[in-house]
Amino acid sequence: MAILKIARMGHPVLSRIADPVADPTDPEVLRLIGDMIETMEDAGGAGLAAPQVHVPLRVVVFHAPAYRNEGVAVPLTVLINPMVEPLDGERHLGYEGCLSLPGLTGKVPRFTHIRYGGYQPSGAWLERDAQGFHARVVQHECDHLDGVLYPMRMDGLASFGFADEVRRAQEELA
């Protein structure tokens, strides 16, 4: 496995629609998944999409640590050719960051309750319902597959800024 270079906002690979994976069990796809997991862990991220490592394929990896997901940990998950379906119209504003926008954060509206599915590296289909941070991370990573970065989902730029400055301002208000 290898740690891959992460594309940053402005690179064309992040603005295109990623191609479907023809065979989820292809050894090249399995190697990519291993490299993506290692890269995500090395960078300290909650998720990573293949376009973020310069590969325009519909593959995402993610996890949701218990401390960020109301005490419920979601294990490392791989989705190939994923789909996401909102289960109601309710949205919640929450701060997001992204490995492709290092050091930045902003408030993004996301559906609070979704159903998602995708192929596993074995070729089996996985389907789950998700809420909270779990739902947010899935939507964020799947947006990358459609060339969408989180600032494009923001209602405005008033909450957009450097994460350390936003955190400091919130601590001063508390």
BAROKOL-749798 format. One record per residue: x, y, z of N, C-alpha, C, CB in turn. Coordinates in steps of 0.1 Angstrom, whole numbers, always signed. Atoms other than C-alpha are relative to their C-alpha. Glycine has a CB too. Example, Ala and Ser with C-alpha at 12.3 -4.5 7.8 and 13.67 -1.06 7.14 Angstrom:
residues 2
SITE   n.c1   n.c2   n.c3  ca.c1  ca.c2  ca.c3   c.c1   c.c2   c.c3  cb.c1  cb.c2  cb.c3
SITE     +9    -12     +0   +123    -45    +78     +9    +12     +0    -10     +0    +12
SITE     -9    -11     +0   +137    -11    +71     -8    +11     +8     +4     +5    -14
***
This chain:
residues 174
SITE   n.c1   n.c2   n.c3  ca.c1  ca.c2  ca.c3   c.c1   c.c2   c.c3  cb.c1  cb.c2  cb.c3
SITE     +8    -12     +0     +0     +0     +0     +9    +12     +0     -9     +0    +12
SITE     -7    -12     +1    +10    +36     -5     -9    +12     +4     +5     +2    -14
SITE     +7    -12     -3     +1    +70     +8     +0     +9    -13     +7     +8    +12
SITE     +1     -7    +13    -12    +90    -22     -1    +15     +2    -13     -5     -7
SITE     +1    -14     -1    -11   +127    -29    -14     +4     -1     +9     +7    -12
SITE    +14     -4     -1    -43   +145    -21     -1    +13     -9     -5     +3    +14
SITE     +3    -12     +9    -57   +169    -48     -6    +11     +8     -9     -4    -12
SITE     +6    -12     -7    -65   +204    -35     -9     +7     -9    +11     +9     +5
SITE    +10     -7     +7    -93   +226    -45     +6     +9    -11     -8    +10    +10
SITE     -6     -6    +12    -86   +240    -80     +5    -10    -10    +11    +10     +4
SITE     -5    +10    +10    -73   +208    -95    -12     -5     -7     +7    -12     +8
SITE    +12     +4     +8    -96   +197   -124     -6    -13     +4     +5     -1    -14
SITE     +6    +13     -3   -100   +161   -111    -11     +2    +10    +11     -9     +5
SITE    +10     -2    -10   -121   +176    -83    -13     +6     -5     +5     +8    +11
SITE    +11     -7     +6   -145   +193   -106     -8     -8    -10     +3    +13     -5
SITE     +7     +8    +10   -155   +165   -129     -8    -11     +7    +10     -6    -10
SITE     +8    +12     -5   -180   +136   -125     +8    -12     -2    -14     -1     -8
SITE     -8    +13     +0   -162   +104   -116     -7    -11     -8     +3     -4    +14
SITE     +5    +11     +8   -166    +74   -138     -4    -12     +9    +11     -5    -10
SITE     +4    +12     -7   -184    +42   -126    +11    -10     -1    -13     -5     -5
SITE    -10    +12     -1   -163    +12   -116     -7    -12     -7     +4     -3    +15
SITE     +6    +12     +7   -170    -17   -140     +0    -12     +8     +8     -2    -13
SITE     +0    +12     -8   -159    -44   -116     +6     +3    +13     +9    -11     -8
SITE     -5     -3    -13   -157    -38    -79    +11     -9     +6    -12     +0    +10
SITE    -10    +10     -5   -135    -69    -74    +13     +1     -8     -6    -14     -1
SITE    -12     -1     +8   -109    -58   -100    +12     +3    +10     -1    +12    -10
SITE    -12     -2     -9    -74    -61    -83     +5    +15     +0    +11     -9     -5
SITE     -5    -14     +0    -65    -25    -94     -9     +8     +9     -1     +5    -15
SITE     +9     -8     -9    -96    -12    -76     +3     -4    +14    -15     -4     -4
SITE     -3     +5    -14    -88    -33    -45    +13     +7     +5     +2    -15     +0
SITE    -13     -6     -4    -52    -18    -45     -3    +15     +2    +10     -1    -12
SITE     +4    -14     -2    -67    +17    -49     -7     +2    +14    -10     +5    -11
SITE     +7     -1    -13    -90    +11    -19    +10     -1    +11    -11    -11     +1
SITE    -10     +1    -10    -61     +0     +2     +8    +12     +2     +9    -12     -3
SITE     -8    -12     -1    -41    +30     -7     -8    +12     +5     +5     +4    -15
SITE     +9    -11     -5    -71    +53     -1     -1     -1    +15    -14     -1     -7
SITE     +2     +1    -14    -76    +39    +34    +13     +4     +7     -3    -15     +4
SITE    -13     -4     -6    -39    +43    +42     +2    +15     +0    +12     -7     -7
SITE     -1    -15     +1    -40    +79    +29     -9     +7     +9     -3     +4    -15
SITE    +10     -6     -9    -71    +88    +48     +5     -1    +15    -14     -7     -1
SITE     -5     +1    -14    -57    +74    +81    +13     +9     +2     +4    -15     +2
SITE    -12     -8     -1    -23    +91    +75     -4    +15     +1     +9     -2    -12
SITE     +4    -14     +0    -41   +125    +69     -9     +3    +12     -7     +3    -13
SITE     +9     -2    -11    -64   +120    +99    -14     +4     -4     +5    +11     +9
SITE    +13     -3     +5    -96   +123    +78    -10    -10     +4     +0     +1    -15
SITE    +11     +9     -3   -130   +108    +84     -5     -7    -13    -12     +8     +6
SITE     +4     +6    +12   -134   +100    +47     +9     +5    -12    -15     +3     -4
SITE     -8     -3    +11   -118   +101    +13     -7     -6    -13    +15     -5     +1
SITE     +6     +4    +13   -131    +99    -23    +11     -2    -10    -11    +10     -5
SITE    -11     +3    +10   -110    +85    -52     +4    +13     -8     -5    -10    -10
SITE     -5    -12     +7   -110   +119    -71     +9     +8     +9    -12     +8     -4
SITE     -9     -8     -8    -93   +134    -41    +15     -5     -1     -4     -1    +15
SITE    -13     +5     +2    -63   +111    -49     +3     -1    -15     +2    -14     +8
SITE     -2     -2    +15    -64   +120    -86     -5    -12     -8    +15     +2     -2
SITE     +6    +11     +7    -84    +89    -96    -15     +2     -2     +3    -14     +8
SITE    +14     -4     +3   -117    +98   -113    -10    -12     -1     -1     +8    -13
SITE     +9    +11     -1   -136    +67   -102    -10     +2    +12     +8    -13     +2
SITE    +11     -1    -10   -168    +63    -80     +3     -9    +11    -13     -2     -7
SITE     -4     +8    -11   -151    +50    -49     +2     +9    +12    +13     -8     -3
SITE     -2     -8    -12   -153    +64    -13     +3    -10    +11    -12     +8     +3
SITE     -2     +7    -12   -140    +52    +20     -3    +10    +12    +15     -5     +1
SITE     +3     -9    -11   -151    +66    +54     -2     -8    +13    -12     +9     -3
SITE     +4     +5    -13   -157    +60    +91     -5    +11     +8    +13     -7     +7
SITE     +5    -10     -9   -175    +78   +118     +4     -3    +14    -16     +2     -2
SITE     -4     +3    -14   -158    +78   +152    -12     +3    +10    +12     +8     +4
SITE    +11     -1    -10   -182    +75   +182     -1    +14     +5     +2    -10    +11
SITE     +0    -13     -6   -171   +109   +196     -6    +11     -9    +14     +4     +4
SITE     +5     -9    +10   -183   +126   +164    -14     -4     -4     +9     +1    -12
SITE    +12     +5     +5   -214   +105   +159    -10     -4    +11     +2    -12     -9
SITE     +9     +3    -11   -234   +107   +191     +2    -13     +7    -15     +1     -4
SITE     -3    +12     -7   -216    +79   +207     +0    -13     -7     -8     -2    +12
SITE     +1    +12     +8   -221    +54   +179    +11     +0    -11    -14     -1     -7
SITE    -11     +1    +10   -190    +44   +159     -5     -8    -12    +12     -7     +6
SITE     +2     +7    +12   -194    +35   +123    +13     -5     -5     -8     +9    -11
SITE    -13     +5     +3   -166    +12   +112     +4     +4    -14     +0    -15     +0
SITE     -6     -3    +14   -144    +17    +81     -9     -6    -10    +14     -4     -1
SITE     +9     +5    +11   -167    +14    +51     +5     +4    -13    -14     +6     +2
SITE     -4     -3    +14   -159    +12    +14    -13     -1     -8    +10    -10     -5
SITE    +12     +0     +9   -186    +21    -12     +5     +3    -14    -10    +12     +4
SITE     -4     +0    +14   -181    +15    -49    -13     +3     -8     +7    -13     -5
SITE    +12     -4     +8   -206    +32    -73    -12     +3    +10     -4    -11    -10
SITE    +10     -2    -10   -226    +45    -43    -12     +8     -5     +6     +7    +12
SITE    +12     -8     +2   -261    +60    -42     -4     +5    +13    -12     -8     -7
SITE     +4     -6    -12   -275    +83    -16    -14     +5     -2     +9    +12     +4
SITE    +14     -5     +1   -312    +90    -10     -4     +6    +13    -10    -13     -3
SITE     +5     -6    -12   -326   +115    +15    -13     -7     +4     -2    +16     -2
SITE    +12     +7     -5   -353    +99    +37    -10    +10     +5     +4     -9    +11
SITE     +9    -10     -3   -369   +132    +47     +7    +13     -5     -4     +1    +15
SITE     -6    -13     +5   -364   +169    +38     +8     +8    +10    -11     +8     -5
SITE     -6     -7    -11   -349   +179    +71    +15     +1     -3     -2     -6    +13
SITE    -15     -2     +2   -314   +195    +68     +5     +7    +13     +2     +9    -12
SITE     -6     -6    -12   -290   +206    +95    +13     +7     -5     +3    -11    +11
SITE    -12     -7     +3   -262   +232    +93    +11     -6     +9     -2    +15     +2
SITE    -11     +5     -8   -229   +218   +105    +14     +4     -7     +0    -15     +3
SITE    -13     -3     +6   -192   +227   +101     +6    -12     -6     +9     +5    +11
SITE     -8    +11     +7   -172   +206    +76    +14     +5     -3     -8     -5    -12
SITE    -14     -3     +5   -136   +204    +67     +2    -10    -12    +11     -2    +11
SITE     -3     +9    +11   -120   +186    +38    +15     -1     -3     -7     +4    -13
SITE    -14     +2     +3    -86   +171    +30     +5     +7    -12     +3    -15     -1
SITE     -4     -7    +12    -87   +189     -3     -1    +15     +2    -10     -4    -11
SITE     +0    -14     -3    -92   +223    +14     +6     +1    +14    -15     +6     +1
SITE     -7     +1    -13    -66   +219    +42     -1    +13     +8    +14     -4     -2
SITE     +0    -11     -9    -71   +242    +72    -12     +8     -1    +12     +9     -3
SITE    +12     -8     +2   -105   +255    +61    -12     -7     +5     -2     +4    -15
SITE    +12     +6     -4   -140   +250    +74    -12     +9     -3     +0     -3    +15
SITE    +11     -8     +3   -175   +262    +68    -13     -8     +3     -1     +5    -14
SITE    +13     +7     -3   -212   +255    +77     -7     -4    -13     -9    +10     +8
SITE     +6     +6    +12   -229   +232    +52    -13     -6     +4    +10    -10     -6
SITE    +13     +7     -2   -266   +222    +51     +1    -14     -6    -12     +8     -5
SITE     +1    +14     +5   -270   +184    +48    -12     -6     +5    +13     -8     +5
SITE    +12     +8     -4   -299   +160    +50     +4     -7    +13     -4    -10    -11
SITE     -3     +6    -13   -301   +146    +85     -3    -15     +0     -9     +7    +11
SITE     +4    +14     +0   -315   +112    +76     +1     -5    -15    -14     -3     +6
SITE     -2     +5    +14   -304    +93    +45     +1    -16     +0    +13     +5     -7
SITE     -3    +14     +3   -302    +58    +30    +10     +0    -11    -13     -8     -5
SITE    -10     +1    +10   -271    +49    +11     +3    -14     -3    +13     +8     +4
SITE     -4    +13     +4   -258    +19     -7    +12     +1     -9    -11     -8     -6
SITE    -11     +1     +9   -228     +8    -27     +5    -14     +0    +11    +10     +4
SITE     -6    +13     +1   -209    -22    -38    +12     -1     +9     +5     -4    -14
SITE    -12     +3     -8   -182    -37    -15    +11     -6     -9     -4    -10    +12
SITE    -11     +6     +8   -148    -49    -27     -3    -15     -3    +13     +1     +8
SITE     +4    +14     +3   -163    -85    -26    -10     -1    -11     -6     -6    +13
SITE    +10     +0    +10   -189    -74    -51    -14     +0     +6     +1    -12     -9
SITE    +14     +0     -7   -218    -76    -25     -4    +14     +1     +1     -7    +14
SITE     +6    -13     -2   -242    -47    -22     -2     +2    +15    -13     +1     -8
SITE     +3     -4    -14   -243    -29    +12    -10    +12     +0    +14     +4     +7
SITE    +10    -11     -1   -272     -7    +22     -2     +3    +15    -13     -3     -7
SITE     +2     -5    -14   -276    +14    +54     -8    +12     +0    +13     +2     +7
SITE     +5    -13     -3   -296    +42    +69    +10     +7     +9    -14     -2     +7
SITE    -10     -8     -8   -276    +70    +85     -6    +13     +4    +13     +3     -8
SITE     +4    -13     -5   -282   +100   +106    +12     +7     +6    -11     -1    +11
SITE    -10     -7     -7   -261   +127   +122    +13     +1     -8     +3     -6    +13
SITE    -13     -1     +7   -223   +129   +114     +1    -11    -10    +11     -1    +10
SITE     -1    +11     +9   -226    +95    +97     -6     +4    -13     -7    -13     +6
SITE     +7     -4    +12   -251   +109    +72     +8    +11     -7    -14     +5     +3
SITE     -7    -12     +5   -230   +141    +68    +13     -5     -8     +4     +9    +11
SITE    -13     +4     +6   -197   +123    +60     -3     -8    -13     +8     -9     +9
SITE     +3     +7    +12   -214   +100    +34     -4    +10    -11    -12    -10     +3
SITE     +4    -10    +10   -230   +130    +16    +12     +8     -5    -11     +9     +6
SITE    -12     -8     +4   -197   +149    +17     +9     -8    -10     +8     +4    +13
SITE     -8     +8     +9   -177   +121     +2     -6     -3    -13     +4    -14     +7
SITE     +7     +3    +13   -203   +112    -24     -1    +12     -9    -14     -6     +2
SITE     +0    -13     +8   -204   +149    -35    +13     +0     -8     -1    +12    +10
SITE    -12     +0     +7   -168   +145    -45     -1     -8    -13    +12     -6     +8
SITE     +2     +8    +13   -179   +119    -71     -7     +7    -11     -7    -13     +4
SITE     +7     -8     +9   -200   +145    -87     +6    +14     -3    -14     +2     +4
SITE     -7    -13     +2   -174   +173    -87     -4    +11     +9     -1     +4    -14
SITE     +5    -10     -9   -189   +191    -58     +8     +0    +13    -15     -3     +4
SITE     -7     -3    -13   -168   +206    -29     -9     +7     +9    +13     +8     -3
SITE    +10     -5    -10   -185   +216     +3     -2    +15     -1     +5     -3    +14
SITE     +3    -14     +2   -181   +254     -3    -12     +2    -10    +12     +8     -3
SITE    +10     -1    +10   -204   +249    -33    -14     -3     +6     +2     -9    -11
SITE    +12     +4     -7   -231   +236     -8     -4    +11    +10     +0    -13     +6
SITE     +2    -10    -11   -228   +265    +16    -10    +11     -4    +13     +7     +4
SITE    +10    -10     +3   -256   +291    +18     +7    +14     -2    -10     +1    +11
SITE     -7    -12     +1   -230   +319    +20    +14     -2     +5     -7    +12     +7
SITE    -14     +2     -4   -194   +325    +29     +2     +6    +14     +9     +7    -10
SITE     -2     -6    -13   -200   +341    +63     +6     -9    +10    -14     +5     +6
SITE     -6    +10    -10   -190   +309    +82    +12     -6     -6    -11    -11     +3
SITE    -11     +6     +7   -162   +300    +58    +13     +7     +5     -1     +1    -15
SITE    -13     -5     -5   -127   +304    +72    +10    -10     +4     -2    +10    +11
SITE    -10     +9     -5    -96   +289    +87     -5     -6    +12    +13     +8     +2
SITE     +5     +7    -11   -105   +262   +111     +5     +4    +13     +3    -15     -2
SITE     -5     -5    -13    -82   +274   +139     -6    +13     +4    +15     +1     -1
SITE     +6    -13     -3    -97   +309   +137    -14     -2     +4     +1    +10    -12
SITE    +14     +3     -3   -133   +296   +137     -1     -6    +14     -6     -9    -11
SITE     +0     +7    -13   -125   +273   +166     +3    +10    +12    +10    -12     +0
SITE     -3     -9    -10   -109   +301   +186    -11    +10     +2    +13     +8     -5
SITE    +12    -10     -1   -139   +325   +179    -11     -7     +8     -4     +4    -14
SITE    +11     +7     -7   -163   +298   +191     +3     -2    +15     -2    -14     -6
SITE     -4     +1    -14   -143   +292   +223     -1    +13     +8    +15     -5     +1
SITE     +1    -13     -6   -143   +329   +230    -15     +3     +3     +6    +11     -8
SITE    +14     -2     -2   -181   +330   +226     -6     -9    +11     -7     -2    -13
SITE     +5    +10     -9   -186   +300   +249     +2     +4    +15     +6    -13     -2
***
